[in-house]
Amino acid sequence: MDRPTLLAISHGTASPTGASAVAALVDAVAARLVGEAPVRAGFVDVQQPDVPTCLAGLRSGAVVVVPLLLSAGYHVHVDLRADVDAALADGADVTLGGALGPDDRLVDVLVRRLDEAGGLEDGDVVVLAAAGSSDARAVADCEATGERLAARIGRPVRVGYIANAAPQLPDVVATARAENPGSRVVVASYLLAPGFFADLAVKAGGDVTTRPLLVADADAPGELVDVVVDRYRAAAT
């Protein structure tokens, strides 16, 4: 029996660099699944094709939608759920997979980005920069990732949000600096790809800000590819 198509749905971005980085992740997933499953891509916002268009073009077989989103917030629980339910009501064979995080393999990439930025020094204060969401479940996912990163690096990690959640990242950075005079504030970007939010993370006031999980003109981290493939296989079975 043919395996379901993996429909990788990212947020979408106006940044050509960010779009290229996400496309590289999708290409890496497709390469990993050669001979196992076809892979297609779409977007929940900003870019086209959108999810209904993608699903309409894949009506000939089963589809597993994998959100290329780090946390399960409004886009997963509301937008994608509604698109999948509408397709199911229309007779399609569609399954919605889980978001990418929290997952220890994402923490692996966060730690690598910290090392690439020069590593941590004694006394550094670490702030995890997350996109933010109006959905409390997504905020809980980000907080869980902060706890996993703290356990990995052996020091506390504060979480700041760029939009739609509190505390806001610039406020967290400012508080960390005021409470730890003379210490560096290191911002760990828990963002999937370069773009507007990654630029805001850099502008939030940290002494050091790491690159996002996906980096322009570089191979997608193997850990991220593994997570996407695992989300697909779990939903497909």
Buried (B, 14 or more C-beta within 10 A) or exposed (E): EEBBBBBBBBBBBEBEBBBBBBBBBBBBBBEBBEEEBBBBBBBBEBBEBBBBEBBEEBEEEBBBBBBBBBBBBBBBBEBBBEBBEBBBEEEBBBBBBBBBBBBBBBBBBBBBBBEEBEEBEEEBBBBBBBBBBEBEBBBBBBBBBBBBBBEBBEBEBBBBBBBBBEBBBBBBBBBBBEEEEEBBBBBBBBBBBBBBBBEBBBEBBBEBBBBBBBBBEEEBBEBBBBBBBBBBBEBBE
